[in-house]
């Protein structure tokens, strides 16, 4: 077969996007079961390979959880736009904070690569999250979704 690929390898139908999301969820479940918190889950850290198989990459911020919570040292740069409020404001990371990041990844998938809080600077994101703001529903999603 070589490196040749038919047309289906280079495009993503809606069902493909759902399968990507499912694979990411499975990968994150695996990490959680191993007692790990990723802390940097984002579409930029998802590799899509042959057959549209997903691999979760960039484990540079990944840490082992002790007692189901990881407390971060202050002063480090972190991916605020993908972080749960408790991670931003209390510097606490858990499996649940990775679930928040997964929600942002789902938003990125649904917007076909949109940038979360695209027009907001980090300070504005922090203020928005404190006041209860959440990402807008992507155009291609129904109200039910």
C-alpha positions in Angstrom: 0.0 0.0 0.0 2.8 2.4 0.7 2.0 6.0 1.7 -0.9 6.3 -0.7 -4.2 7.2 0.9 -7.7 7.4 -0.5 -9.8 10.6 -0.2 -11.3 9.4 3.1 -8.0 9.7 4.9 -7.7 13.4 4.5 -11.2 14.5 5.5 -13.4 14.1 8.5 -17.2 13.5 8.3 -19.3 14.2 11.3 -19.2 10.5 12.4 -15.4 10.7 12.2 -15.4 13.6 14.6 -17.6 11.7 17.1 -15.1 8.7 16.8 -12.2 11.1 17.5 -14.0 12.4 20.6 -14.7 8.8 21.8 -11.1 7.8 21.3 -9.9 10.8 23.3 -12.4 9.9 26.1 -11.1 6.3 26.1 -7.5 7.5 26.3 -8.2 9.9 29.1 -10.1 7.2 31.0 -7.0 5.0 30.7 -4.8 7.8 32.1 -7.2 8.4 35.0 -7.3 4.6 35.8 -3.5 4.8 36.0 -3.7 7.6 38.5 -2.5 10.3 36.2 -3.8 13.8 35.5 -2.8 15.2 32.1 -3.2 18.9 32.9 -2.7 20.0 29.2 -5.4 18.2 27.3 -6.2 20.3 24.2 -6.7 19.6 20.5 -3.2 20.7 19.8 -2.0 17.8 21.9 -4.0 15.1 20.0 -2.3 13.3 17.3 -4.3 11.6 14.5 -2.6 8.8 12.7 -3.3 6.2 10.1 -6.8 5.0 10.1 -7.8 8.1 12.1 -6.5 6.6 15.3 -5.9 9.1 18.1 -3.0 9.4 20.5 -2.9 11.8 23.4 0.4 13.6 23.3 2.4 16.2 25.3 2.7 14.6 28.7 5.0 17.3 29.9 2.5 18.6 32.5 1.2 15.1 33.4 1.4 14.2 37.0 0.6 11.3 39.2 -2.3 11.9 41.6 -2.0 11.3 45.2 -5.3 11.1 47.1 -7.0 12.1 43.8 -5.7 15.7 43.9 -2.6 17.4 42.5 -1.6 20.8 43.8 0.6 22.8 41.5 3.6 25.0 42.4 2.9 28.6 41.7 4.7 30.6 39.1 4.4 28.2 36.2 2.8 29.0 32.9 -0.3 26.9 32.3 -2.9 26.6 29.5 -5.5 28.8 31.1 -8.1 28.6 28.2 -8.3 24.8 28.7 -8.2 24.8 32.5 -11.0 24.2 34.9 -11.8 27.1 37.3 -10.6 25.2 40.3 -7.3 24.6 38.6 -6.9 28.3 37.7 -8.0 29.8 40.9 -7.0 27.2 43.5 -4.2 25.5 41.6 -5.8 22.1 42.1 -5.9 19.4 39.4 -8.0 16.3 39.5 -9.5 13.9 37.0 -12.5 16.3 37.0 -10.3 19.2 35.8 -9.2 16.9 32.9 -12.9 16.4 32.2 -13.3 20.2 31.9 -10.4 20.3 29.5 -12.0 17.4 27.5 -15.1 19.6 27.2 -13.0 22.3 25.7 -11.5 19.8 23.3 -15.1 18.7 22.3 -15.8 22.4 21.6 -12.6 22.6 19.5 -13.8 19.5 17.5 -17.3 20.9 17.1 -15.9 24.2 15.8 -13.5 22.4 13.5 -10.5 23.8 15.1 -11.8 27.0 16.7 -9.8 28.7 19.3 -11.5 28.9 22.7 -12.1 32.4 24.0 -10.4 33.6 20.8 -11.0 37.3 21.3 -10.2 37.3 25.0 -6.8 37.7 26.7 -5.9 35.5 29.6 -7.0 38.1 32.2 -10.4 38.5 30.4 -10.8 34.7 30.4 -10.2 34.6 34.2 -12.7 37.4 34.8 -15.2 35.8 32.5 -14.9 32.4 34.2 -15.2 34.0 37.7 -18.5 35.6 36.6 -19.9 32.3 35.3 -19.2 32.7 31.6 -18.8 29.5 29.5 -17.9 28.9 25.9 -20.7 29.6 23.5 -22.5 26.6 21.8 -20.8 25.9 18.5 -22.9 26.7 15.5 -23.0 23.2 14.2 -24.4 21.8 17.5 -28.1 21.6 18.2 -29.6 23.1 21.4 -30.0 19.5 22.7 -26.3 18.9 22.4 
